Amino acid sequence: MQPPKIRTVIYDERFEYELAYIENHVKRADAFVDGAVTILSRNPEAGCRLDTSNVWFVCGHTVDAALYYTFDEDHVYFLSIERTKLPEL
């Protein structure tokens, strides 16, 4: 059995800009991104697809952030990241 193919993760310029902003406002944003790199580089279909587009997203379960990305056979492209706010219960 072959190990899963590991794709190269590429940060879009917009993603880097947004990440620099939310790192100061979202606790554990860096850990969320590190985890996304680990998972999505091996299984990019682990996220949710936006309708019929080529854009996918993952949300943090314990981190108030959503990451948007796309991928091809060799790369995962992190497009955008935003701060999210969970609804009050």
C-alpha distance (Angstrom), angle and dihedral (degrees) to the residues before:
residue distance angle dihedral
M1 . . .
Q2 3.80 . .
P3 3.79 120.9 .
P4 3.81 114.8 -113.8
K5 3.78 116.8 -84.5
I6 3.79 111.0 -102.5
R7 3.79 113.3 -140.1
T8 3.79 123.3 -152.2
V9 3.81 112.4 -108.4
I10 3.79 115.2 -137.9
Y11 3.80 122.6 -167.0
D12 3.80 114.0 -141.7
E13 3.81 114.5 -136.9
R14 3.81 90.3 -113.2
F15 3.81 90.3 52.1
E16 3.80 91.5 52.3
Y17 3.80 91.4 49.4
E18 3.81 93.2 49.0
L19 3.80 92.6 44.3
A20 3.80 91.3 53.6
Y21 3.80 88.4 54.8
I22 3.80 99.4 45.9
E23 3.80 94.8 43.7
N24 3.81 85.6 73.9
H25 3.81 93.0 48.4
V26 3.81 106.8 33.9
K27 3.77 121.4 62.2
R28 3.80 113.8 -129.8
A29 3.82 94.1 7.3
D30 3.80 89.5 139.7
A31 3.82 91.6 52.9
F32 3.82 89.7 48.5
V33 3.81 91.0 53.6
D34 3.81 92.2 45.2
G35 3.79 89.9 52.2
A36 3.81 91.3 47.1
V37 3.81 90.2 52.7
T38 3.80 91.3 51.4
I39 3.80 95.2 47.8
L40 3.79 102.1 34.9
S41 3.81 95.4 45.4
R42 3.80 86.9 61.4
N43 3.80 100.6 32.4
P44 3.81 114.1 15.5
E45 3.80 91.6 174.0
A46 3.82 88.8 67.4
G47 3.81 89.2 94.1
C48 3.79 130.1 66.6
R49 3.78 121.9 -89.6
L50 3.79 118.7 -129.8
D51 3.81 103.0 -124.2
T52 3.80 109.6 -70.8
S53 3.82 96.2 -28.5
N54 3.79 126.2 109.8
V55 3.80 90.6 -115.8
W56 3.79 120.1 103.5
F57 3.80 131.5 -178.2
V58 3.78 142.1 -159.5
C59 3.79 126.3 -161.5
G60 3.74 127.4 -152.8
H61 3.79 116.0 -111.9
T62 3.78 93.4 -157.4
V63 3.81 97.8 15.2
D64 3.80 123.6 72.3
A65 3.80 95.9 -128.8
A66 3.80 141.6 101.0
L67 3.79 123.0 -156.1
Y68 3.82 123.1 -156.1
Y69 3.79 121.4 -157.7
T70 3.77 147.2 154.3
F71 3.79 131.1 -154.2
D72 3.76 147.0 -165.1
E73 3.79 133.7 -168.8
D74 3.80 94.2 -69.2
H75 3.82 107.9 21.7
V76 3.78 145.0 43.5
Y77 3.81 112.8 -150.9
F78 3.80 116.3 -154.2
L79 3.80 102.1 -149.2
S80 3.79 106.3 174.2
I81 3.78 143.6 -9.6
E82 3.78 127.0 -161.5
R83 3.73 139.3 -177.8
T84 3.77 113.5 -108.7
K85 3.76 131.1 -165.1
L86 3.74 121.5 -146.2
P87 3.79 116.7 -134.8
E88 3.78 116.5 -100.2
L89 3.80 113.6 -104.2
